[in-house]
């Protein structure tokens, strides 16, 4: 069998993002199989993947995006779990603007015959609702008038913003453009201007690369993953154990290959 955890982590009873199920995948085929079974569900999930330093279980960003878009899903925020794993919030697309890079990817998937009916439906809906073209100005790096005025009113914010890399400006413009209410948009513009005046990028974070430690023997990819395994901080954990790092109640952990 090739796949994701059929009995995924389930987040505890806390509110917000902590309520979402955790789904761990160790191959592109595993993600494809999981999405084939669950693409029509309503709720988002935390998609848990391994980093490049665990090559046998590494699923690339390109592979993840291909499978999400092919099944009508989209990617969201990413969080570090530990030195080997990350989790990313993924969800059914519903009504969301499409960036040009996602449109290009969708068109490639259609051309190669790897787009599923669910993915085709999301494209059709986007074109019918205007979401397919909603970020054209963002992709063209067109700065809206309200942001232009706000930047000009607080020099050197305008010059600093213009000097940011194109990818940074595009992310900021997308963040502003996708605000759901005028007050939220105004808040995001104010944050952008204040940061640009200090030559800082919105959401900029300083990160220190960490060495990816070797896998424990009990997490050897060649061994059956239905067996009990050791999770740091938890001790011996079996397929039916309902614990996870962070002491939240979680579902059984089973990794299928």
HELIX and SHEET records of a PDB file:
HELIX    1   1 UNK A   16  UNK A   19  5                                   4    
HELIX    2   2 UNK A   28  UNK A   38  1                                  11    
HELIX    3   3 UNK A   55  UNK A   57  5                                   3    
HELIX    4   4 UNK A   61  UNK A   70  1                                  10    
HELIX    5   5 UNK A  100  UNK A  111  1                                  12    
HELIX    6   6 UNK A  117  UNK A  129  1                                  13    
HELIX    7   7 UNK A  136  UNK A  139  1                                   4    
HELIX    8   8 UNK A  145  UNK A  152  1                                   8    
HELIX    9   9 UNK A  157  UNK A  163  1                                   7    
HELIX   10  10 UNK A  166  UNK A  177  1                                  12    
HELIX   11  11 UNK A  182  UNK A  197  1                                  16    
HELIX   12  12 UNK A  217  UNK A  219  5                                   3    
SHEET    1   A 5 UNK A   9  UNK A  10  0                                        
SHEET    2   A 5 UNK A  21  UNK A  24 -1                                        
SHEET    3   A 5 UNK A  45  UNK A  50  1                                        
SHEET    4   A 5 UNK A  85  UNK A  92 -1                                        
SHEET    5   A 5 UNK A  73  UNK A  80 -1                                        
SHEET    1   B 2 UNK A 229  UNK A 231  0                                        
SHEET    2   B 2 UNK A 235  UNK A 237 -1                                        
END                                                                             
